[in-house]
Amino acid sequence: MKNYFFVLALFLSIGIKAQKELLNFPATLSGSIDTYSLIDDANATHLFFMNTGGILHSKIDSTYTSSKKKFYSSMDFSTEGKSIVGHSTNSNGDVILYFANDIRKRYYLFILTKKGEFSVKPINLKLKGESFVQAFMLNGKLRVLAAMKKQSFLKLYSFNEENLTDQLFDFSYTGFITQSRRSVKLSELLSTRISYDFNEDLTGFINYGTPYSLETTNARNKLYVHENNLIIGLDHRPQVTRLLYLNIETGKTSTKNITTEKTVFGEEKPTSFRSNSFVLDKNLYRLVVNKNKLHFNIIDLDTEKSIKSIDINKGDKINFSNSAITQDGTIFGGNRTLETTKQFLRKIASSQLGVSAYKNKNAIEVTMGGIQKLNFGGSGFVANNFFASPTNISGFFSSYSVTKSIFIKALFDDEDFKAFQDANWENYFDRITDFSSKRKTHYETLHENNDALIYGYYEKKSKSFSLVEFKID
């Protein structure tokens, strides 16, 4: 973040105005500010506005009464606290934010007490002989998953404000092979980059029940969190998807290998294909592509058998899609429609391939395509001001709303997986994106509250900050 000065004045003056707009209040915001928001156990909304000078906090209680306070800290949030992994509350009603630095090697607690006092404390967590995999929140605790270098052991660190514990998961009983058929340890697969973006996590984080963009799901390694289980998906070879299961309660591990039938490759070399996959509930959604053909299938993970399979050649029409072939996001902005399957396959075969699945009412919404990184020169740009890791809801939306991709969308029945024809739909991220695109929004926030998402944004022209509710389907 740039070291700009910012001023914020919050004076809550307007109550509930409409069904979706919860609050609108005068504010003055300027400069480079990052944001974070949450709702605590007392149903109070907390807004955090941060830059290198410190944090300004606004609390809005259930009666829509606000208070504000500026906190100064010796910690430089632009480097030491670059992202917020998540938050929790304790039995005293204190709010705790978990900060991580850019390279996820240092972690800090920002503690805001119920009385409005604050403190910043470092977490005594140092990865020695280990490489970072992912950090996330689970059951009110900060979790950091690491791979032991040159080994096939994973270590899960857990921190609950005061106590740090670790848990070891053993995968040394199984082998791991690269695309070139070289035998390696698990740590190498979890630390190999497919791009030169060193700020990007190597392992995508997936939390059940959230729509994801291809910006997240194009990762060849994905970490899925469901209740007390972790699943790691590995898509390094088009011949197979490896699934690693970690049970946090028992410490036990297991694996599954979901293979591609040889008929998919035909007479072409498997190395000419790319693959990726996505786990949703008990099914694996898998995509195998080269410039000549596309193979998509859905596998029941209990039986490990395919329950839906689609094959498209470059001369065929894509007849299962509910959307046009869309290229969304270019150097000049906007999107355009591609006309042929051949164009689609050629573009995604040279891209970072991705597929995602999301349950929307009684249907499964599937997005498949590829990501092409744009080179803007210099250090690039920041598309929004979410001060959040890609492992929480605002990070999910941040990725979803700045996608640069080529994709199609399809809708399948959630029982027999038949494709719905000529169906139109949108998820709640689509609705928020559509809402924000019609306004000049700045300093956005997003947090969950029961069955709704609360989207916050600042408008410079009116000098006001608004909170709007979007119901989750």
N, C-alpha and C positions, 0 to 999 in steps of 0.2 A: 504493500500500500504506500502511496505517496504521502509525504508528511505535510498534508494540508490542514489548516485550521478549520474547525467546524463549530457551528453554534446550533443549539437545539432549544426551542422553547415550546413546551407542551402545556396547553391550557384547555382541558376538556370542557367543551361548552355545548355539544350537541349529543343527545341520546340516540336511541335506536330510531333510524329514519325510515328504513324499509325492510323488507323481508330478508334481504341478503346483506345489505350494508349495516353493520353493527355500530360503527363509530366513525365520526369524521371530526377532526379537531385541528385547530391552527398549529402550525409548526414552521420552524425555519431551519432548513438543513442545507449545508453546502460543503464542498470539498470531497475528499476521498473517504467515504464511510462504508464500513461493512456492518451487516445487520444479523441479528438472531432473535428469535422469539419463542416463547413457550407458555404453557398454562400450568400452574402449580396445583397442588392437592386441594387448595382452598378456592379453586376456580378463578384465580387472579391471573391476568395476562401480564407477562413481563416482556418488554421490548428493550433490546440492547443495541446501542449504536456505538461502533468502535472505530478508532484509528490509532495512530502511533502515540497520540497524546493521552489515551486512556479510554474509558468506557462511560457513556452516559446511559443511565438506566431509568426507564419509566415503568411504573407499576399501575395497572388499571384493575381495580377490584371488581367483584361481582355486582356492585351497585354503580359501576361506571364512574368511580371517583379515582382520579389519577394523582400520582406523586412522582417526582423526578429527583435524581441525584447524579452527580458527576464523580467518577472514581478515577484517581490518578495512580499509576503503577509504574514501577521501575522496569517492568517487563515490557519489551517491545513487541506489541501484538503483530507487527508486520513480519517478524521473523520467528520469534519464539512461540507465539500463539497464532500461527497462521490459519488454523481451522479449529472449529469446535466439533469434536467427535460426537458429543451428545450431552445430556444433562440428567440429573436426578434430584430428588428431594429426600431429606432425612426426617427422622422422627421429631426433630425440633422445628420443622417447617422451613429449614434453610434450603436455598436453591444452590445447586452445585453444577458448574459448567466444567467440562473436561476439555482442555485445550491441548493441541499437538502442534509441534513445529512442522516446517515444510517437509522434512524427510522422515517424519514420524519416529524420531529417535528420542525426543524429549516430550514429557507430558506434564501438565500443570492443572491444579485445581483452582478455580475461581469460586470462592464461597461467599454467598450473599445471605446474611442471616435474616431472620424474620424481623429483626429490629432495624434493618437497613444498613448494618455494618458489613464490611467486606474484607477479604484477605486473599492473597495468592500464595499457593504453596506448590513446590515442585513434587512430583511423584518419583520416588526412588526406584525407577525402572530403567535398567540399562541392558541392552541386548549385547551379550558377549558371545561371540562364536555363533551368532544367530542372525538371520536376515528377516526383516519385517515382511509380513504377509498382509495383514489388515487389522484395523482397530475399529471397534464397534461397541455399542451398548447392548447389554442383555440382562434382563431382570434387575435393573437398577445398578448394574456394575459396569465399569469400564473393562473391556476385554481387548487384549492385544495378542494376536496370533502370530507366532514366529516359526521359522523353519531352521533347524540346526544345520549349519553349513556342512556340505559334503556328506550329509546323512539323510535318512528317510524317517526322521523323527520330527514331530511338530510339538511346540510348546505353547500352551494357552495361559497367559497371565490374566488374573482377575483382580480388580481393585475396587474396594467399596468405601472410599473416603479415608480410611486409616490402614486397613490390612491389605497386603499384597500377597497373593498365593499363585502357584503355578501348577500346571497339570501336563503330563507328558503323554503323547499319543504316538504309538509305534506303528509304522508302515514298512519296517525293514523286511518283513516277510514276503513282500511282493516286489517285482521289478518294474522299472520305468524305462521307456524307450522313446527316443526322439524320432522326428520324421526321417532322419538319415539312418535310422535303426541303430543308433548308438545307445548303449546301456548307460543310464545315469541314475543319480540319486534324486529323490523327490525335491530336495532343496534347489536343484538346478532348474527343474521345470517351473518352479514357483518364482524364480529370479531372472528368467530370460526375457528380455524386452523384444517387442515386435515393432517398436518405434523408438525415436530418439527424444520423446517427451519425458524428461526425467522427473517432472512434477506429477505425472500420472501414476496412479496406483497400478501395480502389475496384476492385482487380483480384484476383479469387480465384486461389489458387495450387493447381494440380493436379499431383500426382506419380503416375505410372503405378503401378498395382498396389495402390492403397489405396481402401477404401470411403469415400465422402464423403457427408455429410449435406447437406440442402438449405440449411442455414445457410451453406455455402460455395458451393454450385453455383447459388444464386440470383443471384450476381453477373452483371451483364450483360457484363463483361469477364472473361475467364479466361486465365491463363497456364499452359500445359502444358509440362512439362519431360520430355523423353525422349532419353536418351543425350546427344548434342551438339547437339540441335535444340530450339528453342523454338517453340511455336505460341501465338498469341494469338487467342482467339475473341471476336468482337464481336457482341452480340445487341441492337442498338439499334432495329432495325426488324423487325416480323414478316414482312416481305416477303423478308428475306435474312439469312443468317448469314455474316459475313466471317471468313475464316481467314487470318492473317498468319504466314508461315513465316520463321524466322530460323535460318540455319545458322551456328553459332558457329565451326566450323573454317574455312569459306570466306568468311564475311561476306556471303554472298548472301542475297537475300530473294525471296519469291514470295507470291502471294495466290490464294485461291479464294473464289468466291461461290456459296453454296448457297441457291438461291431456293425460295420457296414457290409451288406451283402456284396459279393464280388460282381454280381450282375449290374450293380450301379455304375461301376467303373467301365464295364464293357471291355473294349480293346485298348482303352486309354490307360496311361500310367496313373496310379493313385496319387503320385506326387504332383500331378497337374491339377488336383482338386484342393479346395479349402473346405473346412467344416467348422461348425459351431453348434452349440446346443443350449437349452434352457430347461430348468426343472420347475414345474408347477404342480403342486400337490403330489400325486403319485405317478405323474407322467413326465417323460422326457420329450421335448420338442427339438428335433434335430434337422440340420440343414447341411447338405453336401453339394458343392457347386464348383463348376469350372466354366470356361467361356462357351461351352457347347451344350451343357445340360444342368438342370437343377433337380435335386432329389430332396424331398421333405417327407419326414415321417414322424409319427407320434408313437412312443413306446410305453407300454405299461410296465412300470418298474418292479411291480410285484412278480409278474410272470416273465419279464424281459422280452416280451413279444410285441411286434408292431401291430397297432390297432388302426392305423391310418397311414396310407402311403400315396404320395403324389410325385410323378415324374414328368418334367417338362423339357423338351428339346428347344434349341434356339429358333427353330422354324415354327414352333407351336404358338398358339395363343394361350395366354394365362387365363384359364377359365374358372379358377377358384378364388380369385381376388375380388375384394369389394372396393378396391380403390384403383385409381390410375397408377401407372409407374411414375413415381414422383422423385424428382431431384430437389431436395429441400435444403436451401442454404448454399449460396455461392459467394465468391469474393464481392459480388455486387449486391448480395442480398436477394430475398425472395425465393421463388421456386419455379420449376418448369416441369412439364410432362414429357416423358419419353414415350415413343410410339410403338416400339417393337420389343419382343422378348430378347432378341439378339442384342439390342442396345443394353438392356437391363443386365443380362448375363455378363457381357463384356465389361461393364463398369464394376459390378460387385465382385467379379472374379479377380480384379486387380485392387480390391479394397480390403479393409479389415472387416471380415464377414461377421454378421450378428443376426440373432433371432431372439425374439422375446414373446412371452405369452402372459395374458392377463385375463382373469375371470371377470366378466362384465355381465351381471345379472345371470341369465341362463345360457350364456355363450362364452366362448373363449376367443379373445381377440389376439391374433398373431401378427406380429410385424417381422418381416424378413428383408434383409438387404445388406448394405455395406456402408462403411464410414471412410471418407477420404479427407485426410487432414489438409487444411488450407494453409499455405505459407504466406503470411502477411508481411514478412520481413521484421527485423528487430525482435522485440520480445512479445509481439502480439498484442491482444487486447483482452480486457475483462468484459464479458457480456452482461454481467449483473453484479450485485453487491452482496450475495448471500455469503455470510461468514460461516460456512458449514462444510463439513466433510461429506463426501458422497455416500456416507453410511447413515444419514438421517433424512427426514422427509423434505427439508428445504434443499438438501443436496440432490435428492432424487429429482425434484422439479427443476432445479438449476440445469442439470444435465438434459432433462427432457425438453426444456424450452430453448436450448441453443444447439440442437442437433444439426449437423451438416452431413446429410446422408442421401442415399438412393435406396428407395424401399417400395414395397407393396404391403397392403394390409388385407387380412382375411379373417372371416368370422366363422367359427365352427360351433355346432351344437355341443353342449358340455356333456351329453350322454352318449350319442351315437357318432359324434364328430363329423357329421355331414356339413358341408360348406353351405352357409346361407348365401343366396344369390340376391344381388341388388339391395342389400341391407345397409342402412346408414346408422352410425352409432358414434358416440364420443364418450370418453372417460372423463373423470373430473379434472385431470391435468389438461386435457384438451379444452375444457370449459374455462379454466383459469388462463391458459395461454391466449384463447380467443378474447377474453375480457381485457387482459393487459395489452394486447396488440392494438386495441381501439383507444388506448390512452397513452399519454407520455408518462410512464411510471418510472420511479427511481426508488432506491433504497428499499427494495422489496423484502418482505418477511413471509414466512409460511410455517404454520404449526398445526398439529392435530388437536381436536377437542371433541371427544366422543365420536359421533357419527358425522363429523364435519371437518373440513379444512378451513383455517382462518388465514386469509391472504391479506397482507398489509402492503401499502404502497404510498409513496410520497409524490405529490404533484407540485412542481415548481411554480407553475402559473398561479394557482390558487393558494400556494403556501399552506398546504394542509396534508395531513396524514390520515389515511382511511384504513379500516379493518372491514373486510367483507367475508361473509360466510358462504362456503360452497358445500352442499350436502354430498356425502359419499354414497354412491349407489349401493 
